[in-house]
Amino acid sequence: MAKLSIIVRNEKRRKMCERFKEKRALLKANKDYVGLSKLPRNASPTRLRNRCCVSGRGRGYIRRFGLSRLVFREMAVEGLIPGISKA
């Protein structure tokens, strides 16, 4: 399990990124890089990290399921993920 502070920080960044999404797109379309640099640093989508929705793990993330590889395997073996079976 990842530290709760890191999970909360990432969620805060996700909200800020969503809030400034339209403004970033407008500034990029106008090629106003000075205005773009004045936006908050956490408003950039490159600062987001994909994290497992169960454990908060940042590495080994499977996009299709939103889970880390470890949680995915546990849930697949238990039969909690429809359509997934062990080979």
Order of alpha helices (4+ residues) and beta strands (2+ residues): alpha-alpha-alpha-beta-beta-alpha
